[in-house]
Amino acid sequence: MNTRQKPLAAEAGNRITEGVIWKQLLLFFFPILLGTFFQQLYNAADAMIVGRFVGKEALSAVGGGTGTIIQVLVGFFVGLSSGATVVISQYYGAKRAEMVEYAVHTAVAFSLAAGALMMIAGIVAAPAVLEAMDTPADVLEPSIIYIRIYFAGLIGNLIYNMGSGILRAVGDSKRPLYFLIASCMTNIVLDLLFVVVFHMGVAGAAAATIISQALSAALVIWVLMRTKDMYRLELKKIRFDGRMFARIIRIGLPAGLQSIMYSLSNLMIQASVNALGTDTVAAWTAYSKIDSVYWMIINAFGIAATTFVGQNFGAGKKDRVRKGIRVCMGLSFGSTIILSFLLYTVGGSFYSLFTADAAVTEIGVEMLKFLAPFYFTYVSIEILSGALRGVGDCWVPMLMSCIGVCVLRILWIVAVVPLRRDIYNIMFSYPLTWTVTSVLFVLYYLLFSKMKVGKKRAYAG
């Protein structure tokens, strides 16, 4: 692999390695936040429209178990693709143009291959998994229809996620937002057309989603092909480079495994919720859409931390790395406290967007008021794991997350929930595992991380 540099300059507007830290973090954060909002709105729009115009069984079908299965596979890919984001951000910060080129084309090739494999796996295996999760009988058939159509169009989803990760790695968080706004509006219009006008039910909602995701994929590829910066994409160069792919997987695999462990633990939680009946499943589905407001914010801060740390670490600015982490933690805690208060006090009113069923709404409000006050216990996990990923430190954080969150959560579901099978006992597994894992991350960051002891080499490769 040739490592000579190309004399290409970075595009104007990338100021991550200079300037006032909190301003640069927020300038990068807000487009990510809005982009994440519109990405979440894909499934939320499906849930709102089928919940209001088809019924609570359809609402459960587009959320519940289908959402968890989708997260297992898509979350694994997104975790793996974070390795490409880290590698590209470090090489970009170090101005190693040739290496950026290899990473970009390998990342896109990986998206295409992974999309084909996951499409087949999802279509074939999803029905058996839904049955194993004890999906209620009246929800099972529409769930199978929805998830098979969704996986049939999965490649567009993966291409968009990888392409937007490349853009964010080089400091561009605005254009992924614009593309998501366009595709999300398309999704809502098609949802209304297919579900309300053509009465296609969950099949219409799934079709609207995959068409819209294909649009976002086409837009991000178009931008990558038109740029004159070092991350330019050329279709004829899309192929796997063995050594670059190994670097991407080495960094991304821990995040991918961590995502699978999270998803598997959530599958067990979903199975426990399913056993409580359709009303509880529908309430949990609606809660997950309202609850996603917080996860959009904290995940956006985590992505901002990864890119900020990656580029500054690649540029050799370790003091700026440490200051950036402190600032990001402060902004995240402040945002979490404010949002937790708002969701606790007025969040229940949003259930009317998803269902008119009084029993479902009552259960959902109880869920929201129980969990919202505990969100602050998760902040350290997201920000510190994102920062550690930015310097290529992935395996120990993955092990801490898997043990502190996933294994402990599974043990709770297996050993404690059967003693008192109610929604509160199930939900308690979240704050318990967040708190334990946050303590592990803080101790590791302060005592053992690269930001503490440092390394002379400041870029990947």
C-alpha positions in Angstrom: 0.0 0.0 0.0 1.6 3.3 -1.2 1.7 5.9 1.6 2.8 8.9 -0.4 0.8 12.0 0.3 -1.3 13.8 -2.3 -1.1 17.6 -2.3 -4.8 18.1 -1.6 -5.9 20.7 0.9 -8.7 20.3 3.3 -11.9 22.0 2.4 -12.6 25.3 4.1 -14.7 25.2 7.2 -13.0 22.5 9.1 -11.9 24.1 12.4 -11.9 21.1 14.7 -8.2 21.3 15.5 -8.3 25.0 16.2 -10.5 27.7 17.8 -12.6 27.9 21.0 -13.3 24.3 22.0 -16.9 24.6 23.2 -17.9 26.6 20.1 -16.3 24.0 17.8 -18.0 21.2 19.6 -21.4 22.8 19.4 -21.0 23.8 15.8 -20.3 20.1 15.1 -22.8 18.8 17.6 -26.0 20.6 16.4 -26.0 19.3 12.8 -25.3 15.8 14.2 -28.2 16.2 16.7 -30.6 17.4 14.0 -29.4 14.6 11.7 -30.0 12.0 14.4 -33.4 13.5 15.0 -34.4 13.0 11.4 -32.9 9.5 11.3 -35.0 8.6 14.4 -38.0 10.2 12.8 -38.0 7.5 10.1 -39.2 4.8 12.4 -41.1 7.2 14.6 -43.1 8.4 11.6 -44.0 4.8 10.8 -45.0 4.2 14.4 -47.1 7.4 14.6 -49.0 6.8 11.3 -49.7 3.1 11.6 -50.5 3.5 15.3 -53.1 6.2 14.6 -54.5 4.9 11.4 -54.1 1.1 11.6 -54.1 0.1 15.4 -52.0 -0.9 18.3 -51.0 -4.2 16.8 -49.5 -2.4 13.9 -47.8 0.0 16.3 -46.2 -2.9 18.1 -45.2 -4.5 14.7 -43.1 -1.5 13.5 -41.5 -1.0 16.9 -41.2 -3.7 19.5 -39.4 -6.8 18.4 -38.7 -5.7 14.9 -36.9 -2.6 16.0 -34.7 -4.6 18.3 -33.8 -7.2 15.6 -33.0 -4.3 13.2 -30.8 -2.8 15.8 -28.9 -6.0 16.3 -27.7 -6.2 12.7 -27.6 -2.5 11.8 -26.1 -1.6 15.1 -23.3 -4.1 14.5 -22.5 -2.6 11.2 -22.6 1.0 12.5 -20.2 -0.2 15.2 -17.8 -1.7 12.7 -18.1 1.4 10.5 -17.0 3.6 13.4 -13.6 2.1 12.8 -13.6 3.8 9.4 -14.6 7.1 10.9 -11.8 7.0 13.4 -9.2 6.0 10.9 -10.3 8.6 8.4 -10.4 11.4 11.1 -6.9 10.6 12.3 -5.4 10.5 8.8 -7.3 13.6 7.8 -6.0 15.4 10.9 -2.5 14.3 10.1 -3.1 15.4 6.4 -2.2 11.9 5.0 -4.2 12.1 1.8 -3.2 8.8 0.3 -4.3 6.9 3.4 -7.6 8.8 3.5 -8.3 7.7 -0.1 -7.6 4.0 0.7 -9.8 4.2 3.8 -12.8 5.8 2.0 -12.9 3.3 -0.9 -12.4 0.3 1.4 -15.2 1.6 3.7 -17.7 1.9 0.8 -16.8 -1.5 -0.5 -17.4 -2.9 3.0 -20.9 -1.2 3.1 -21.9 -2.9 -0.1 -20.8 -6.3 1.0 -22.2 -6.1 4.5 -25.5 -4.8 3.1 -25.9 -7.8 0.9 -25.1 -10.3 3.6 -27.3 -8.7 6.2 -30.2 -8.4 3.8 -30.2 -12.1 3.3 -29.8 -12.9 7.0 -32.6 -10.5 8.1 -35.1 -11.8 5.6 -34.4 -15.5 6.4 -33.9 -15.4 10.1 -36.2 -12.7 11.4 -39.5 -14.7 11.6 -37.8 -17.4 13.8 -36.3 -14.7 16.0 -39.6 -12.9 16.4 -41.3 -16.2 17.5 -38.4 -16.9 19.9 -39.0 -13.5 21.5 -42.6 -14.5 22.3 -44.1 -11.9 20.1 -47.8 -11.8 20.7 -49.8 -13.8 18.1 -51.8 -10.7 16.9 -48.5 -8.9 16.3 -46.4 -11.7 14.7 -47.7 -11.6 11.1 -47.5 -7.8 10.6 -44.0 -7.8 12.3 -42.7 -10.4 9.8 -44.1 -8.4 6.8 -42.5 -5.1 8.1 -39.1 -6.6 8.8 -38.7 -8.5 5.6 -39.5 -5.4 3.5 -37.1 -3.3 5.6 -34.2 -5.8 5.2 -34.9 -6.0 1.4 -33.8 -2.3 1.2 -31.1 -2.4 3.9 -28.2 -1.5 1.6 -29.3 2.1 1.3 -29.3 2.4 5.0 -25.8 1.1 5.4 -24.4 3.2 2.5 -25.9 6.4 4.1 -24.5 5.5 7.5 -21.0 4.9 6.2 -21.0 7.9 3.8 -22.2 10.3 6.6 -19.6 8.8 8.9 -16.9 9.7 6.3 -18.2 13.3 6.0 -18.3 13.7 9.8 -14.8 12.3 10.1 -13.5 15.2 8.0 -15.6 17.8 10.0 -18.7 18.0 7.8 -21.7 17.4 9.9 -24.1 19.7 7.9 -24.6 17.9 4.6 -25.6 14.5 6.3 -28.2 16.6 8.1 -29.5 18.1 4.8 -29.8 14.7 3.2 -31.7 13.3 6.2 -34.1 16.1 6.2 -34.9 15.5 2.5 -35.2 11.7 2.9 -37.2 12.0 6.2 -39.8 14.4 4.6 -40.0 11.9 1.7 -40.6 9.1 4.2 -43.5 11.0 5.9 -45.2 11.8 2.6 -44.9 8.2 1.4 -46.1 6.9 4.8 -49.2 9.0 4.4 -49.7 8.0 0.8 -49.1 4.2 1.3 -50.8 3.8 4.7 -53.6 6.4 4.8 -54.5 6.6 1.1 -53.6 3.2 -0.3 -54.3 1.3 3.0 -51.1 -0.8 2.7 -50.7 -1.1 6.5 -47.2 -2.0 7.8 -46.1 -3.0 4.3 -46.6 0.6 3.2 -44.7 2.0 6.2 -41.8 -0.3 5.4 -41.8 0.5 1.7 -41.8 4.2 2.5 -38.8 3.8 4.8 -36.6 1.9 2.4 -37.3 4.3 -0.5 -36.4 7.2 1.6 -33.2 5.6 2.8 -32.2 4.9 -0.8 -32.6 8.6 -1.4 -30.3 9.6 1.4 -27.7 7.0 0.2 -27.8 8.4 -3.3 -27.3 12.0 -2.0 -24.3 11.1 0.2 -22.6 9.2 -2.6 -23.1 12.1 -4.9 -21.4 14.5 -2.5 -18.5 12.2 -2.0 -18.0 11.8 -5.7 -18.1 15.6 -6.3 -15.7 16.8 -3.6 -12.2 17.9 -4.6 -10.8 17.2 -1.1 -8.7 14.1 -0.2 -11.8 12.0 0.7 -13.1 12.0 -2.9 -14.9 8.8 -3.9 -14.3 7.3 -7.4 -16.6 4.4 -8.3 -13.8 2.5 -10.2 -11.6 2.6 -7.1 -14.2 0.9 -4.7 -12.4 -2.2 -3.5 -11.1 -3.8 -0.4 -7.5 -2.9 0.6 -6.5 -5.7 3.0 -4.3 -3.7 5.4 -6.7 -0.8 5.6 -9.7 -3.1 6.1 -7.8 -4.8 8.9 -7.2 -1.4 10.6 -10.9 -0.4 10.2 -12.1 -3.7 11.7 -9.5 -3.6 14.5 -10.9 -0.3 15.7 -14.5 -0.9 14.7 -15.0 -4.6 15.9 -15.1 -3.8 19.6 -17.9 -1.2 18.9 -19.7 -3.7 16.7 -19.5 -6.4 19.4 -20.6 -4.0 22.0 -23.6 -3.0 19.9 -24.5 -6.7 19.5 -24.3 -7.2 23.3 -26.4 -4.2 23.9 -29.0 -5.4 21.4 -29.0 -9.0 22.7 -29.6 -7.7 26.3 -32.4 -5.5 24.8 -33.8 -8.5 23.0 -34.2 -10.3 26.4 -35.8 -7.2 27.9 -38.2 -7.0 24.9 -39.1 -10.7 25.4 -39.8 -9.9 29.1 -42.0 -7.0 28.0 -43.8 -9.1 25.4 -44.9 -11.5 28.1 -46.8 -8.6 29.7 -49.3 -8.3 26.8 -50.0 -6.2 23.8 -50.9 -3.0 25.7 -47.5 -3.1 27.4 -45.7 -3.8 24.2 -47.4 -0.9 22.5 -46.6 1.4 25.4 -42.9 0.3 25.3 -42.8 0.9 21.6 -44.2 4.5 22.0 -41.9 5.1 25.0 -38.9 4.1 22.9 -39.8 6.8 20.4 -40.2 9.5 23.0 -37.2 8.3 24.9 -35.2 8.5 21.7 -35.1 12.3 22.1 -32.5 11.9 24.8 -30.5 9.2 23.0 -30.3 11.5 20.0 -28.7 14.2 22.1 -26.2 12.0 24.0 -25.3 10.1 20.9 -24.6 13.3 19.0 -22.3 14.4 21.8 -20.6 11.0 21.6 -20.0 11.3 17.9 -18.7 14.9 18.3 -16.3 13.6 21.0 -15.0 10.8 18.7 -14.4 13.2 15.7 -12.9 16.0 17.9 -10.6 13.6 19.7 -9.6 11.7 16.5 -8.6 14.8 14.5 -6.8 16.5 17.4 -5.1 13.3 18.4 -4.0 12.8 14.8 -2.7 16.4 14.8 -0.7 15.7 18.0 -2.7 18.2 20.1 -3.2 16.1 23.3 -3.8 19.0 25.6 -6.7 20.0 23.4 -8.0 16.5 23.4 -8.2 16.4 27.2 -9.8 19.9 27.4 -12.3 18.9 24.7 -13.4 15.8 26.7 -14.0 17.9 29.8 -16.0 20.4 27.9 -18.1 17.7 26.2 -18.8 16.1 29.5 -20.0 19.4 30.9 -22.3 20.1 28.0 -23.7 16.5 28.1 -24.5 16.6 31.8 -26.2 20.0 31.4 -28.3 18.9 28.5 -29.2 15.6 30.2 -30.5 17.3 33.4 -32.6 19.8 31.4 -34.1 17.2 29.1 -34.8 14.7 31.9 -36.8 17.4 33.7 -38.8 18.2 30.6 -39.5 14.6 29.8 -40.6 13.9 33.3 -43.0 16.9 33.5 -44.5 17.1 30.0 -43.2 14.1 28.1 -46.4 12.1 28.7 -48.4 14.4 26.4 -46.5 13.0 23.4 -48.1 9.6 23.7 -51.2 11.0 21.9 -49.0 11.1 18.8 -48.8 7.3 18.8 -52.0 6.0 20.2 -55.5 7.0 21.4 -55.7 3.9 23.7 -56.0 5.1 27.3 -54.5 2.0 28.8 -51.5 2.1 26.5 -50.9 5.8 27.3 -51.2 5.2 31.1 -48.6 2.5 31.0 -46.3 4.5 28.8 -46.4 7.6 31.1 -45.4 5.4 34.0 -42.4 4.1 32.0 -41.2 7.6 31.2 -41.5 9.0 34.7 -39.6 6.0 36.1 -36.6 6.1 33.7 -36.1 9.8 32.8 -34.6 10.8 36.2 -31.8 8.2 35.7 -30.5 9.4 32.3 -27.6 11.3 33.9 -26.1 8.0 34.9 -25.4 7.1 31.3 -23.5 10.3 30.3 -20.0 9.1 31.2 -20.4 5.9 29.2 -21.2 7.7 25.9 -18.7 10.5 26.1 -15.8 8.6 27.4 -16.3 5.7 25.1 -16.5 8.1 22.1 -13.4 9.9 23.2 -11.4 6.6 23.8 -12.6 5.4 20.3 -11.2 8.6 18.9 -7.6 7.6 19.9 -8.1 4.0 18.8 -8.6 2.6 22.4 -11.5 0.3 21.8 -11.1 -3.1 23.4 -11.1 -2.3 27.1 -14.1 0.1 26.8 -15.9 -2.6 24.9 -15.2 -5.1 27.7 -16.3 -2.7 30.3 -19.6 -2.0 28.5 -20.3 -5.6 27.8 -19.7 -6.6 31.4 -21.1 -3.6 33.2 -24.2 -3.1 30.9 -24.9 -6.2 28.9 -23.9 -9.1 31.2 -25.2 -7.5 34.3 -28.5 -6.6 32.5 -28.9 -10.2 31.3 -28.2 -11.6 34.8 -30.9 -9.2 36.2 -33.4 -10.3 33.6 -32.7 -14.0 34.1 -32.3 -14.1 37.9 -34.3 -11.2 39.3 -37.2 -10.4 37.0 -38.8 -13.9 37.3 -39.2 -13.2 41.1 -41.5 -10.3 40.3 -42.4 -10.0 36.7 -43.6 -6.4 36.3 -42.5 -3.5 34.1 -40.7 -1.7 37.0 -38.5 -4.6 37.8 -37.6 -5.0 34.1 -36.9 -1.3 33.7 -34.7 -1.1 36.8 -32.0 -3.0 34.8 -31.2 0.2 32.9 -30.2 2.6 35.7 -28.5 -0.2 37.6 -26.2 -1.1 34.7 -25.7 2.5 33.6 -24.4 3.4 37.0 -22.0 0.5 37.4 -20.6 1.0 33.9 -20.1 4.8 34.3 -18.0 4.2 37.4 -15.8 1.7 35.4 -15.3 4.2 32.5 -14.4 7.1 34.8 -11.8 5.0 36.7 -10.3 3.7 33.4 -10.1 7.2 31.8 -8.5 8.8 34.8 -6.0 6.0 35.6 -5.2 4.0 32.5 -6.3 5.5 29.2 -4.1 6.9 26.4 -5.2 10.4 27.3 -3.6 9.8 30.7 -0.4 8.1 29.8 -0.1 9.1 26.2 1.8 7.7 23.3 4.4 9.3 21.0 2.7 8.3 17.9 -0.2 10.7 17.2 -1.9 9.2 14.2 -3.2 5.8 12.9 -1.0 3.5 11.0 
